[in-house]
Amino acid sequence: MTPTFEAIRSQLPVGQGGLHSTLLRLAGREFWFIYDCGSSNRSSLWRELDSLDNDFGERPLDLLVLSHLDEDHVNGVERLLSRRKVRRVMLPYLDEDEKLVLVARAASNDAVTEANLRLYADPEGWFERHGVEVILVQPTRGGDVAPPDPSPGDPPQPLDDDVHEWSAIEEDWDLEIAGSQPRPSAVGDERGGPTSKASARRSKRKQAAAPRRELPAGEPLTVRARLNSIWELVPFWCPAEGAATFAAKVRRKLKLKGKLTARKLSPVLSSYELRRELADLYKSSFASRNRTSLCLYSGPGWGLRPKDRQRGARAWLSTGDAPLASTQYQRYFTSFFGSRFPIVDTVVLPHHGARTAFPRQGLSGLRPDVWIAAAGKNSYGHPDPGLRAALRRHASFWQVSTRRGTLYSDEFSVYVRK
């Protein structure tokens, strides 16, 4: 019997936020990942998480990708973790300066909670304590690293229009993390010398924590069936400038010393005046409110031939809240993803289709069939009417709001031979 490779992709209607689901299936085996899990409209988010329960039951989630840690992109994560096992999470690697920027940005939105502080101070540890393996994506600085070409070498030609060769299928699919090395949390008393009972308990918890890996900039994550690269997940993020200078000001204001912890940040919770000072400092330091955002290319690997791509095996590009209206950021983004632009057929616009997040003229070489803006009712005017009109001249434009009828979903299938 000829097996079928299928990809089912959905941008779920949670309004202003993000919840994307992709299911890959071959010969009865599956790989499932989610990109972002949050919304400013919690009722629609809870509804869609309930719908995933109906569709997937208690099936574990293979990978959760978070573009950044803003409330409207992550406030469904705890609910997701309470309902199913999440095997891995992929996050941008944030140093302590960037984490302090997150705290100040949240203060500027009046969105600081104790849960926020725990997550911002140590996102890696937060997920590890929930038993989730962490993949930290190193930043691309200055756009100087590009991922490998999506179709290296000269793969075998298809046998005919509908069937091509496929090597024996593994018992289970898995994610190959090229170039990454496990980096487990340190164990023992960091100060050296004899360990206290409390330190021993912490060490025991650390030993039980899920492993941590770092993904070098430009390295794809590859879903493989034996030797065939059938799907690639290629992350990209580029840190904004000014974090170190800003963080030094925050440390002085909060009198912070040593490693960042939620306890040290607790004064932010109790003092409205301090939150306002941080908010004013943030607004005066950064022109853009959207700084760190991990973009994700999700598309066919070289195991799906170019001919298959022409028949519909094409890619999806999610952009979180990336500041793609910035000319400099556009250069970095295009340099990184440009070789993949021709096989991208769907793009989720950054920051809900905001005027200040994406150029009306688009990006050179990026000509998808569908542009998506994830935005419900809001006071910001998202998606921008001018941007919508400009992009609709050459492609479809789809607004995914909080209404169920606005869900955007597509799928394709390719016949393969063992």
C-alpha positions as MATLAB code, in Angstrom:
seq = 'MTPTFEAIRSQLPVGQGGLHSTLLRLAGREFWFIYDCGSSNRSSLWRELDSLDNDFGERPLDLLVLSHLDEDHVNGVERLLSRRKVRRVMLPYLDEDEKLVLVARAASNDAVTEANLRLYADPEGWFERHGVEVILVQPTRGGDVAPPDPSPGDPPQPLDDDVHEWSAIEEDWDLEIAGSQPRPSAVGDERGGPTSKASARRSKRKQAAAPRRELPAGEPLTVRARLNSIWELVPFWCPAEGAATFAAKVRRKLKLKGKLTARKLSPVLSSYELRRELADLYKSSFASRNRTSLCLYSGPGWGLRPKDRQRGARAWLSTGDAPLASTQYQRYFTSFFGSRFPIVDTVVLPHHGARTAFPRQGLSGLRPDVWIAAAGKNSYGHPDPGLRAALRRHASFWQVSTRRGTLYSDEFSVYVRK';
ca = [
       0.000    0.000    0.000;
       1.315    3.440   -0.947;
       1.592    5.674    2.159;
       0.552    9.315    2.080;
       2.439   12.185    3.651;
       0.042   14.845    4.973;
       0.474   18.277    6.494;
      -2.495   19.971    8.192;
      -1.936   23.582    9.246;
      -4.289   25.918   11.091;
      -4.222   29.479   12.410;
      -6.815   29.250   15.156;
      -9.281   32.123   15.828;
      -8.070   33.544   19.129;
      -8.078   37.185   17.994;
      -5.203   39.429   18.983;
      -2.531   36.902   19.876;
      -1.382   33.702   18.260;
      -2.188   29.988   18.204;
      -0.934   28.043   15.184;
      -1.074   24.243   14.917;
       0.634   21.978   12.388;
       0.206   18.203   12.239;
       2.501   16.115   10.023;
       1.455   12.534    9.313;
       3.062    9.627    7.454;
       2.121    5.943    7.520;
       0.122    6.345   10.714;
       2.864    8.249   12.549;
       2.572   11.890   13.498;
       4.542   14.968   14.532;
       2.606   17.895   16.041;
       3.785   21.382   16.922;
       2.225   24.654   18.039;
       3.574   28.169   17.431;
       2.569   30.654   20.164;
      -0.233   30.111   22.662;
      -1.859   33.308   23.825;
      -4.496   35.980   23.226;
      -5.813   39.241   24.646;
      -9.231   37.521   24.477;
      -8.962   34.649   26.936;
     -12.417   33.235   26.302;
     -11.608   32.613   22.626;
      -8.226   31.170   23.611;
      -9.805   28.750   26.119;
     -12.355   27.739   23.481;
      -9.650   26.919   20.940;
      -7.566   25.013   23.477;
     -10.728   23.010   24.207;
     -11.041   22.332   20.472;
      -7.486   20.962   20.436;
      -8.508   18.623   23.259;
     -11.364   17.409   21.080;
      -9.092   16.943   18.054;
      -6.032   15.433   19.757;
      -7.312   13.986   23.028;
      -4.443   13.467   25.470;
      -1.833   13.080   22.717;
       1.477   14.724   23.749;
       2.593   17.864   21.936;
       5.954   17.223   20.268;
       7.078   20.851   20.154;
       5.856   24.233   21.417;
       7.486   27.259   19.775;
       7.178   30.650   21.476;
       8.051   33.707   19.443;
       8.432   35.874   22.558;
       7.032   36.193   26.054;
       4.409   38.905   25.686;
       1.175   38.115   27.512;
      -0.917   37.809   24.336;
       1.449   35.155   22.984;
       1.989   33.023   26.104;
      -0.962   33.367   28.493;
      -2.373   29.997   27.394;
       0.806   28.044   28.078;
      -0.013   27.047   31.666;
      -3.434   25.813   30.588;
      -1.838   23.854   27.733;
       0.678   22.240   30.111;
      -2.081   21.324   32.549;
      -3.888   19.340   29.854;
      -1.179   17.427   28.043;
       2.479   16.478   28.051;
       4.634   18.944   26.107;
       7.887   17.292   25.076;
       9.908   20.317   23.973;
       9.701   24.082   23.898;
      11.741   26.327   21.595;
      12.559   29.833   22.856;
      14.831   32.677   21.805;
      17.940   32.693   23.986;
      17.621   35.764   26.221;
      20.450   37.064   28.341;
      19.677   38.837   31.616;
      19.672   42.249   29.947;
      16.914   41.183   27.552;
      14.956   39.684   30.464;
      15.014   43.021   32.267;
      13.735   44.675   29.099;
      10.817   42.218   29.197;
       9.974   43.226   32.772;
       9.989   46.923   31.913;
       7.916   46.365   28.782;
       5.331   44.452   30.802;
       5.280   47.332   33.314;
       4.517   49.716   30.455;
       1.461   47.578   29.642;
       0.346   47.218   33.283;
       0.649   43.477   32.647;
       3.057   42.539   35.434;
       1.981   39.580   37.556;
       3.868   37.238   39.845;
       3.594   34.542   37.149;
       5.097   36.984   34.602;
       8.060   37.676   36.846;
       8.820   33.993   37.368;
       8.675   33.395   33.626;
      10.698   36.490   32.671;
      13.396   35.932   35.279;
      14.070   32.333   34.255;
      11.996   31.041   31.296;
      14.290   28.043   30.807;
      14.004   26.957   34.442;
      10.235   27.563   34.434;
       9.741   25.064   31.606;
      12.280   22.596   32.962;
      10.392   22.495   36.257;
       7.353   21.476   34.211;
       9.341   18.583   32.706;
       9.719   20.187   29.265;
      12.965   19.926   27.309;
      14.175   23.424   26.378;
      15.698   24.388   23.035;
      17.283   27.852   23.143;
      17.789   29.503   19.754;
      20.914   31.616   19.530;
      20.344   35.010   17.886;
      21.403   35.915   14.382;
      23.392   39.070   14.859;
      23.431   41.405   11.910;
      21.882   38.797    9.618;
      25.310   37.218    9.126;
      24.150   33.596    9.290;
      21.791   31.935    6.833;
      20.312   28.429    7.137;
      21.408   25.686    4.761;
      19.690   25.594    1.370;
      16.333   23.807    1.642;
      17.179   21.267   -1.048;
      20.893   20.328   -0.933;
      22.336   17.986   -3.522;
      20.522   16.248   -6.348;
      17.770   14.055   -4.910;
      16.481   11.113   -6.951;
      13.856   11.908   -9.573;
      10.237   10.882   -8.924;
       9.181    7.554  -10.406;
       6.164    9.249  -12.006;
       3.878   12.214  -11.455;
       2.298   10.851   -8.290;
       4.778    8.485   -6.615;
       8.435    8.780   -5.633;
      10.832    6.562   -3.765;
      11.018    6.665    0.002;
      13.373    4.790    2.258;
      12.010    2.517    5.001;
      10.060    4.479    7.586;
      11.311    4.571   11.159;
       9.215    3.272   14.001;
       8.829    6.834   15.281;
       9.504   10.227   13.868;
      11.739   12.518   15.790;
      13.228   15.955   15.716;
      16.885   16.169   14.764;
      18.516   19.122   16.478;
      21.531   19.676   14.270;
      24.582   21.143   15.946;
      23.009   21.374   19.390;
      24.507   20.034   22.563;
      22.679   19.123   25.785;
      23.411   21.643   28.525;
      21.848   20.365   31.744;
      21.341   22.734   34.648;
      24.232   22.967   37.067;
      24.017   20.689   40.094;
      25.253   21.376   43.623;
      26.034   24.473   45.615;
      27.106   27.232   43.210;
      29.229   28.824   45.954;
      31.296   25.685   46.474;
      31.906   23.906   49.764;
      29.446   21.763   51.719;
      25.845   21.782   50.518;
      22.973   22.631   52.843;
      19.774   20.560   52.986;
      18.004   23.243   50.952;
      20.835   23.194   48.414;
      20.653   19.406   48.230;
      16.923   19.619   47.541;
      17.553   22.160   44.792;
      20.226   19.894   43.322;
      17.819   16.965   43.312;
      15.205   19.037   41.492;
      17.799   20.135   38.962;
      18.884   16.567   38.324;
      15.253   15.651   37.643;
      14.741   18.639   35.329;
      14.416   18.142   31.588;
      17.629   18.678   29.564;
      18.423   21.963   27.862;
      19.847   22.408   24.377;
      21.166   25.350   22.434;
      20.524   25.702   18.708;
      23.183   27.703   16.862;
      21.957   30.554   14.683;
      21.014   29.324   11.221;
      20.574   25.675   12.171;
      17.248   24.095   11.150;
      15.320   21.599   13.217;
      14.532   18.665   10.957;
      11.694   16.172   11.201;
      13.065   12.958    9.717;
      11.797    9.556    8.742;
      15.032    7.558    8.836;
      17.415    9.441    6.504;
      14.786   11.507    4.741;
      14.379   15.132    5.773;
      10.651   15.501    5.309;
      10.052   18.788    7.120;
      12.165   21.669    8.359;
      11.562   24.183   11.116;
      13.935   27.108   10.700;
      13.906   29.728   13.506;
      15.261   33.246   13.227;
      15.508   36.126   15.628;
      17.750   39.145   15.815;
      18.245   41.087   19.071;
      17.569   44.800   19.069;
      20.264   47.194   20.189;
      20.344   49.006   23.483;
      19.413   46.210   25.894;
      22.649   46.386   27.908;
      22.472   50.155   28.440;
      18.807   49.986   29.375;
      19.297   47.014   31.726;
      22.045   48.877   33.590;
      19.555   51.678   34.318;
      16.952   49.186   35.526;
      19.465   47.447   37.800;
      20.363   50.765   39.401;
      16.705   51.681   39.889;
      15.806   48.285   41.403;
      19.160   47.936   43.236;
      19.644   44.533   41.598;
      22.838   42.545   42.134;
      23.786   39.074   41.005;
      21.587   36.586   39.178;
      18.093   37.688   38.236;
      15.290   36.046   40.244;
      11.551   36.623   40.596;
      12.068   37.485   44.283;
      14.470   40.295   43.412;
      11.921   41.661   40.948;
       9.027   41.537   43.444;
       9.139   45.319   44.220;
       7.795   45.845   40.700;
       4.591   44.094   41.803;
       4.041   46.091   44.972;
       4.888   49.604   43.777;
       2.687   51.374   41.224;
       5.127   54.302   41.238;
       8.018   52.004   40.365;
       6.036   50.431   37.516;
       5.326   53.876   36.097;
       9.016   54.815   36.312;
       9.994   51.612   34.484;
       7.308   52.224   31.866;
       8.522   55.795   31.267;
      12.114   54.587   31.065;
      11.149   51.932   28.528;
       9.160   54.330   26.344;
      11.965   56.894   26.349;
      14.617   54.276   25.513;
      13.054   52.342   22.643;
      11.277   53.629   19.552;
       9.613   50.271   18.931;
       7.637   48.376   21.560;
       8.330   45.107   19.722;
      11.937   44.040   20.019;
      12.539   40.315   20.396;
      10.486   37.895   18.313;
      11.376   34.466   16.970;
      10.156   33.931   13.393;
       9.625   30.393   12.099;
       9.794   28.908    8.611;
       7.864   25.631    8.470;
       8.201   23.799    5.176;
       9.202   20.701    3.213;
      12.698   19.307    3.560;
      14.700   17.823    0.711;
      12.982   14.467    1.227;
       9.933   16.058   -0.415;
      11.068   16.722   -3.955;
      10.776   20.055   -5.745;
       8.037   18.507   -7.902;
       6.021   17.836   -4.750;
       6.370   21.446   -3.731;
       4.879   22.525   -7.043;
       1.901   20.253   -6.342;
       1.236   22.005   -3.042;
       3.921   20.893   -0.552;
       4.764   24.456    0.327;
       5.863   26.445    3.354;
       4.339   28.628    6.045;
       6.165   31.607    7.606;
       5.165   32.924   11.039;
       6.624   36.201   12.260;
       5.367   36.799   15.818;
       5.797   40.514   16.549;
       8.999   40.975   14.518;
       9.669   44.658   13.640;
       9.688   44.093    9.882;
       8.883   47.730    9.114;
      12.497   48.470   10.080;
      14.682   48.670    6.971;
      17.618   47.142    8.830;
      15.522   44.258   10.166;
      14.131   43.669    6.674;
      17.686   43.232    5.372;
      18.539   40.711    8.080;
      15.286   38.810    7.600;
      15.590   38.687    3.791;
      19.242   37.681    3.942;
      18.332   34.817    6.255;
      15.139   33.493    4.647;
      15.465   34.801    1.084;
      16.433   31.458   -0.514;
      13.236   29.976    0.921;
      10.866   32.765   -0.131;
       9.907   31.067   -3.462;
       8.270   28.104   -1.680;
       6.455   30.128    0.990;
       2.732   30.241    0.240;
       1.364   31.553    3.567;
       2.689   34.353    5.785;
       1.303   35.353    9.175;
       1.953   39.087    9.446;
       3.858   40.458   12.439;
       2.078   42.214   15.290;
      -1.461   41.484   14.037;
      -0.966   43.391   10.775;
       0.012   46.662   12.430;
       1.012   49.574   10.201;
       4.259   49.938   12.154;
       5.249   46.257   11.833;
       5.312   45.501    8.095;
       5.954   47.564    4.934;
       3.005   48.098    2.607;
       5.169   47.265   -0.388;
       5.982   43.867    1.114;
       9.435   42.264    1.007;
      11.414   41.656   -2.159;
      10.991   38.081   -3.383;
       8.279   37.176   -0.864;
       5.081   36.507   -2.858;
       2.793   34.225   -0.856;
      -0.684   33.207   -1.938;
      -2.131   34.195    1.447;
      -1.373   36.896    4.026;
      -2.859   36.323    7.493;
      -3.444   38.886   10.240;
      -4.366   37.525   13.680;
      -6.514   40.293   15.180;
      -9.923   40.504   16.803;
     -11.719   43.684   17.851;
      -9.135   46.158   19.129;
      -8.569   49.863   19.665;
      -5.293   49.915   17.713;
      -6.745   49.590   14.236;
      -5.149   46.174   13.546;
      -4.872   45.084   10.842;
      -4.009   48.367    9.170;
      -6.511   49.094    6.337;
      -3.781   50.525    4.098;
      -1.583   47.476    4.568;
      -4.527   45.169    3.899;
      -5.385   47.006    0.668;
      -1.785   46.976   -0.562;
      -1.209   43.264    0.079;
      -4.564   42.251   -1.420;
      -3.467   43.512   -4.845;
      -1.386   40.382   -5.379;
      -2.672   37.772   -2.898;
      -5.497   36.815   -0.578;
      -5.732   38.562    2.777;
      -7.317   36.686    5.692;
      -8.089   38.176    9.091;
      -8.281   35.535   11.812;
     -10.414   37.091   14.549;
     -12.202   35.531   17.522;
     -15.066   34.145   15.402;
     -14.885   30.429   14.599;
     -15.696   31.101   10.949;
     -12.428   33.024   10.522;
     -10.197   30.002   11.252;
      -7.655   29.621    8.446;
      -6.621   26.062    7.644;
      -4.967   24.320    4.734;
      -3.600   20.878    4.051;
      -1.843   18.919    1.375;
      -0.891   15.317    0.766;
       1.844   13.644   -1.272;
       1.891    9.933   -2.178;
       5.155    8.195   -1.380;
       6.504    4.660   -1.828;
       8.446    2.749    0.841;
];
